[in-house]
Amino acid sequence: MIKPLILAVDDDPQVLRAIGRDLVSKYGREFRVVRSQSGAEGLDVLRHERDSAQPVAMILSDQRMPHLEGVQFLAEARALAPSAKRALLTAYADTDAAIAAINTSQVDYYLKKPWDPPQELLYPIIDELLEDWRAEYRPGWGGIRIVGSRWMPSVHALKEFLARNHLPYEFFELESSDEHGKDARELAASAEALPLVIMPDGTRLSNPAVNEVARRSGLKTEATQTTYDVAIVGAGPAGLAAAVYAASEGLTTVLLDREAPGGQAGTSSRIENYLGFPDGVSGNDLARDALRQAHRFDVEVLNPIDVKSLRIDGPFKHLQIGEVSSGPAGAVAREISCKALVLTMGLAWQRLPAACAADFEGRGIYYGAASTEALNCRDQVVYIVGAGNSAGQAAMHLVDYASKVVMVVRGRELGDRMSQYLVKRIRECTDHGQCIEVLTRTEVVGCRGHDRLEGLTLKNLETGALTQVESSFLFVFIGAAPRTDWLGNQVVRDSHGFIVTGPDLDPARDLKDWPLERPPFLLEASVPGVFAAGDVRHESVKRVASAVGEGSVAVTFIHRYLASL
C-alpha cells in the first residue's frame, strides 16, 4: 500500500532539513515525506502524484522563495492536489500574507518559524490538519464498494449517506475508462440489479436501501432502552448541542436523525464566521467532533431513523419510529418514550420549481450536496441556484474543481441574504485565477437531457428573455421548509410549519389546553416538556452559532421542567 504524501518546500537547505527531520520523526511510519527546494520542483512532484493517482495529505511551503512565493505556489498546488491540507511556513513579517491566503482559501493554516520545540509548536497543528484530511479522504482500498453509474440517483444517495456518516467507501464507476471502470463492468455483469454494494465482509447487496447499508455498516438503529429522560429529534448543531449538555449533566439521552449528524450545516464546505475557528471549519468536521463529544458523554445516537408521529400521554412523550428492516410480518413499528422532548429537525431544501427538474434529481441536479460530487465537476461549468451562505460556501468549494461556477440569483444583489465575508471572497476569486460569475435577477426555469442533465434554461426576470446553457451540474440552495408534518396537531406551528415557542404563543389561541399555572418557558412549545431549538423554531436566527446556543439553553429549561414532575 502506497503511503499518502506530505510535501515540504523551502529554498533554505537548513530549514528544509529541519522540517523534513521533524516530519519523518513523527509521521514517517504512516506517510511519505518528500522535500523540495523550490516551488517549481514541488509542482513537479505534485504532477507526478496526480498522474499516478497517489494521495497527497499535506503540503507545507515557505513563503519567501525566489521565482514562486509560497502563497502563489500553494494556490497552484491546490489545482493539482485539491484535497490536500495546505500550510505556510512564515517569518513574523509574513503573517499578513498568510492571513490573506487563509481568507481566500489558498491556505488552511500558517506556522511561524522557528517551531522549536515541535512537540508544542508543530505537531499539534499538523495532527489536527491530518485528522481533518483523514476524515475527508476516501482511500482506494477497503471499506464499502459501490458499483454503478455516476448518474444513478441511488448511487448519489449512497455516496452522500456514507460520506456524511464518515464511512469509507470506494466507487467503481461504470463510465470510467481506466482499470476501475473495467472492474466495475465485470462486477456489474454478475449483479442482479444496480447499484451493487459490496460490504467489507464480501456480502453483496443489489440495489439496497440506504437503511440496509447503514444497518450492515454497524450504525446504531435500535434503542437500548424504552424510556429516556430526554429524546432529541434531529442531529444538527442544535440537536448535538442539546445532547452534549443534557448527557453531560446526567440525563439519559437519545439522539435520533433521519440522515446523518450535522444537518444542513454538515454539508457546508467551510464555515468561517463560527466563534473559535479563526481559519474556518467544514460542517463535516464540526459535526464529527460534536458527535465524538456526544459519544463521550454516553449519548445514544440512532440513525437513520424516521420519526413517524408523536403521542402525548400525561408527562410522557412517545415517538413512533419507522422500521429499519422488515421481518416476515413486514414493517416493524417501534416506540421510544421520554420525559422531555427536544425538536431540532432543522430544515429541508425546497425543490427547484423548474420544468423537468424532478427528472434529473441525483442525475445532475443536487440539493445541498456539493461535497460528494465535487470531484466529478473537474473542468466542468457548474451552476448554483441560491444566494444564502450555503450557496456561497458551495461556490467557494466547487471553484477549486470546476472550470467555472455560475451563481443564479433572483435578487438584485448577492449580499441581500449572504454574509459580507462570503460576498467578498466570491468577488476576489477571479483575481486569483478562479472564476465565479453571478447572474442576478435570473432564475432556472427549465432543464433538459436524456439519462442525465445536459443543459438549463435561464430566464432574465427583468426582460423575460430565455437563454439556453450547457451544463451537467446544478446545485440547488433555495428556501428551506421545516420537517414538522409528522407532529400533526400535537404542537402549535405557524403557517409555514415552524414550531411556536414561549412568548410567541398566543395564550387565548395557542394555550387553551395548557395544563400548568406557569407560562411556557422561552423555548418550550405548546405542550409542557416539549422544546424546540434551531432553525425549526418560529422566528429563530438561522445561523449555526444560534442553533448551538438554543440547543444548550434548552437543557436549562428541561431541568426546570423535570424538577416539577
N, C-alpha and C positions, 0 to 999 in steps of 0.2 A: 504494500500500500504506500503510495506517494504521500509524504507529509505536506501539509499546507505550508506556504511560503511566508516568511517575514523578510521584507526587503529594507535594508538600511542604506541611505545615500548621504554621503558627506564628502566634500572635496579635501578636508583636512585628514591626512592619514592617521594621525594620532587619535583624533576624535572617533574616526571610523573604527579603528581597532578597539577602542574602549567600548563603544556601543555594541559592536559585534561580540566582544567578550562577554559583556553582561547579558546580552540576549541569549547567547548559546548556553551560558551557565544556568539560566533559569528555564529556558523554553526549548533547548536543543533536543530533548527526548521526544517532543511532540511535533515540533515544527522544524522546517529547513530555514536556516538563517543565511541570507546572501547579502554581501556588501558590495556597493558600487561607489566609485569615486566621482561620478558626475551624473547630472540629470539625464543626459543623453544615454549613458551606459545603463542607467536604471530603467529607462523606457525600453531599451532593447531586451532587458531581462523580462519585463512585463509582457512584451510582444511574444516572446518565446513561451511564456507561461500560458498566454491566451491561446496561441496556436496549438499548443499541446494539451489544452483543456485541463490545466492543472490549477488547483485552488490557490488563491492569494489571500492570506488572512489580514496582513497589516503592512503598511508602507510608512517608514519614518524617514523624514528628509530634513537636512539642514536648510535654513532659509537663505543665507548669504553664500551662493555658489556662482562662479563665473558662467556666463552664457545662458544659464537657465536657473532662475531663482527658485527657492523651494515651493512657494505658493503656486507659481506657474507650472512647475514640474508636477505637483500633486493634482492640479487641475487637468493636465494631460493624462496623468496616471489614472484618473477616475474613469476615463473612457475605455481604458484597457482592462481595468480591474474594478468595476463599479461596486462590487460588494465588499471590497477590502476596506478596513479601517485605515484612516489616514491621520498621521500626527506630524507636527512640525517641531523640529529642534531649533530653539531660538536663543539668542542672547537677549538680555533685558531690553536693549534698544529696539528689538524687532517685535515686541509684543503687540504693538498696534497693528502691524501687518498680519500677525497670527489671528487676532480677534476679528479683523475684517474678513479673513479667509474662512473662519468659522461661520460668520454671518452669511456668507454666500455658499455655504455647504461644501466648500472645497476641502475643508479640514475638520476632523472630528475632535481634535484636542491639540494642545501645544505643550511642549516640555521645555523648561528652561535649563540652559547649561550653567554650571555643571549639575549633574543629577546624583551626586555622591552624598549620602550612601544610597545605592539603588534600591535597597530594601524599603526605604521610606519615600524616595522621590521619583522612582522609575517604575518598579514592579507593581505597586497598587494601581497605577493608571493603566499600564499595559494589561494587567489582569482584567480590569473592568472592560476595556475595549475588546479584548479577545473573547470574553464571556458573551458580549453583545454579538460578536461575529459568529460564535458557535451557535447561538440561538437562531440566527438567520440562515446559517449555512445548511444546505441540503446536499449531503455527500452522495457520491455516485455509487454507493455500495450500502448494503444493509438496509434496515428499515422496511417500510412497506413499498411494494412496487405497484404502479398503476400503468396499465396498458390500454391505450385508446387514442382517439383523435383529440388534438388540442381544441377543436371546435365543438366538442360534445359538452352540453351543459352539465351533465352528470360528472364529467371529468373535472370541470371547473369547480363544482360543488365539493368534490372530494379533496382536491388540492387546497382549496380555501379552508376547509374544515381542519385538515391535518396541519396546515401551516399555522393557523391561529391557535391550535391546541399544542403546538410545539412537538408534533410527532414527525420524525424524519421520514421522508418518502423519496422515491426515485420514479420519475415519469418516463415511460417508454412511449415515444410519440410515433404514431403510425406514419405520419407525413415526413419524418426525418430521413435524410439520405445517407446518414452515417451508420456505423455499426449498431447504434442504439435503435435506429429505425428498422434495420434488418432483424434484430432480436424482437422488436415489437411485433412485426408482421408474423414471425414464427410463433410467438406466444399467442397472438390473436387467432391464429388458424385453429388452435385446439380449444378455444373458449366457446362456451355455449352462447354467451352474449357479452357485449362490451358496454362499459369498460370492464376489464378483468383486473381484479385486485388480488395480489399475491402477498399473503401475510408473512412475517419473518419465519414462522414455523413451516412454511410451504403450503399452507391452506389456500385454496383458490376459491375466490368469490366472484361469480359472474353478475355484473351489474348490481352490486349490492347497495342497499340503502345506507346512508351516512351513519345512522344509529347502529347498524350491524357492524360496520367497520369500527365504530367507537367502542362498542362492547368488546369486540375481539382484540382491540388495541390496549385494553386494560383501563380505559377511562371508567370512572365510577358512576354507575347509573342506578344503583339500588341503595336506598337509605338503610342505615343500620338500626335506626330507632323509628318508632311510630309517632312520637311526640317530642318536640323541641321547645326550648324557651323562646327561640327566635328562628323564624324562617324568612329568608330573603329571596325574592324572585327577581333575577336579573343581576348578572355579574359584571356590569360596567363599573366605572370608577366609584359611583355612589354605592353600589352593592358591595363591592370589595371593601370599601372603607367601613361600611356598617358591619360587615362580617368580622373584620380585623378588630374593631373596637368592641363589639359585643363579645366575641370569644375571648379576647384578652382580659375582659372583666368578669370572666367566669360563667357566662351564659352558654348553654348548649346551643349551637348554631348550625344551621344547614343553609347552604347557598345553592340555588338552582338556576341554570341557564339553558336556553334552548339551542345555543350555538357554541360559544366559546367565551372564556373570560376576556374582559376588555371592552365589550360593547362596541359602539361606533368609534370610540376613541382608540380602541385596539387596532383599528385598521389605518390609523394615521401614521404616515411615514416619518413625521418629525413634528413634535410639539415643542415650540421654542419659548412660549411665554408661561410655562408652568414653574412656579416658585421652587427653587432649589436645584434646578437643572440649567445652569447658565449656558451650556453648549447644546441644549435641546435634548429631547428623549423621544424615541419612537413609541407609538402607542403599544406596540407589541412588547417592547422592553418594559414599559411601565406596568402593563397587565401581568407579565411574567413575574416581575419582582413582587407585585402586590399579592399575586396568587401564592407565591412561595411564603410570604409573610402570613397569609391566612392559614396555610397548612401548618405552619409553625405553631399557631395557636389552636390547632385541632379543629378548625372549621371543616365541616363535612361538605365537600363540593361535588355536586352531581350535574353532569352534562353529557350528552344533550338530553334535556328533559323539557317536555312541553306541558306547561300547566294548562289544564282544560277549564277548570272552574273553581270558584270559591264558595264554601258553605260556612255560615256562621252558626255556632251552637254555644250560646252563653259566652263565657270568656275564651272559648277555643275557636280557632280558625282552621278549617280543614281544606287542604288543597288537593283536588283530584288531578293526578298527573298522568300523562299519556304513556302508552306502552313503549318499551324499548325492543322487546322481542315478542313474538307470538307463539303461544303454545298450541297444543292440539285443539284447545277450545277457542282459539282465536286471541284477540287482543286482551291483555290483562290490565284492568283498571286498578290503580292504587291510590291511596291517600296518605298524605303527610299532615300531621296536626301540629299546631303551635299555639303558644300563648300570645305572642306578639308577632305581627307580620309586617315586613318592610317591602314596599313595592318600588322597585328600581329598574323597571323593564326598559327604560330608555326609549329610543325612537327607531322606527324603520324607515328606510329611504322610500320616498314615493316613486312610483313607476313613471317613466317618461311618457307623456301624453302625445306620442307621435305615431303616425301610421306605421304599422308592421313592427313596432319596437318589440312587442312581446315575442315575435317570431325569432328574434336574434338574441334574446337574453341567454347569456352563457356562450353565445356564438359570436362574440364581438362586442356586445353591449353588457357592461358590468356595472353593478351598483356598489359603490364604496369599496371596491376590491382592487386597488391599484397594485398591491404588493405582489400577489402571486402571478399576475400576468405581465409584470414589468419586463421580464427578460424576453417575452415574446414580442415586445414592442420595439426591439432594437432596429434602428434605422427606418422606422415607420413614422407616418404622420398620425398623431393621436389627437382625438378631440375629447374635451371635458366639458360637461354641462354643469353649471353651478357657479356661485360667486361667494360662497361662505369659506370659512377657514379650511374645512375638509377638502374642498376643491382646490384651494391654493396650495395646501400641503401635497396633494396628489400631483399637481402640476410641477412643483419643485422636485418631486421624486422621479416622475416619469421623464423629465427632460434629461436626466442622466442616461437614458436609454434611447429615447425616440429622436429622430432627426428634427422633429418639430412638434410642439404641443400647441394646440389651438383651444383657447377657453371661450366658450359660448355663454354670453351673459345677457339676461333680459334687461337689466338695468342700464342706466346711463353711465355709471362709474363703477369700477371694480371695487373701490373702497367703501361702497354703501353698506356692505354686510361683512366685509373681510377686515381682519386686524391689519393695522397700518404696517407692521413689520413684514407681513407676507406680501402686501402690495409692493413694498419697496424691493423685496427680494425678486419678485417677478419682473419688475421694471429693470432691475440690474442684470438679469440673466443674459440678455442679448449682449451686454458689454463684455461678457466673459466667454463669448463664442457659442452660447446656447440660445435657443430661440423659443420664446413663448409669445404667441400672438393672442391678443384679446379682442374679441368681436363683441362690442356692446350693442344693446338693442337688437339682439338676434336670438333666435330660438331654432331648435331642431324640430322639424315638422314631419319628416319622413325618413325612412330607411329602405335600403334595397340590397339585394344579394340573392344567392342561391342557397347553398347549405350553410353559409356564414355571411356576416356583414361585409359588404363591399363598398358601400357609399351612403351618403347622407344628403338630405335636402334641408338647406338652411333658409330661414325667412327673415328678412330685414323688417323689423317692426315699425320703422319709420316710413319706408316706401312700399312695403308689401312685396318687394322683389324676391324671387326664389333663386337660389344658387345650388347647383349640384356639385358635390365634392367627393373625392375618393378617400376612403378610409376603412380600415378593418377593425379599428378600436375606438369605442366610445365609452367613457366612464361618466357615470351619472351621479351627481351630488345635489339633487334638488330637494326642497322641503321634506320634512320628515313627519311621520304621524306616530302617535303613541300606540304601544301594543297593549291596549286595555280592554279589548272587546270581550275577553273571557270573564271579566268582572261582572258583566251583566248589570243589574240594578242594585247590586250589593253595596257599592261605593259610589258616592256622588262624583260625577265627572262633568267637565264643561262641554260646550257644544262641539269642541274639537277632540274630545276624548281624554283630555288631561285631567288628572286627579286633583280635586279641590281640597285644600287643607287649611286647618287653623282659622285665622281671622277672615279668610276669603269665603268661608262657609256662611251662608245666609241662615241665621237662626230660625226664621219663620218658614223658609222654604226647604232648606237642606237638613235641618236638625230636628225635624218633627218627632223622630223616633230616638233621639239621643237619650240614653238612659241615665246619664250621670249628672250630678249637680254642677260639676266644673265644666267649663267650655273645653273644646278640643285643644290639645297642645298645638304649638306652632306648626309642626309637620304631621299632625295627626289628621286622618281622613274622617269621614262622616260616621265611621264605626270605631268605637273605642278599641285601642290596641292595634289598629291598622295605620301604618305610617307610609308616607311617600317621600321620595328624595330623588334629586337629579332631574334629568330632562323630562321625565314622565309627569312631574308635578306642575300644576297650573301656575303660570307666571314665574317659573324658575328661570334663573340665568343660565343660558346654555353654554357653559364652559366647564372644562374638566375640574378646575380648582373648586368651582361652586358645587359641583356634584360630590366631590370628595368631602367638602365641608358639611354639606347637608347629610350625607351618609353617616358621618361621625357624630353630628349633633343629634341625629335621630336616636342614637343609643342612650343619650341622656334622658330623653322622654320615655324611652322604653323602660328604663329603670324606675322612673316615677310611676309608670302605669303598672308594672309588675308588683311594685310595693303596695299598691292599693287593692290587689286581688285578695 
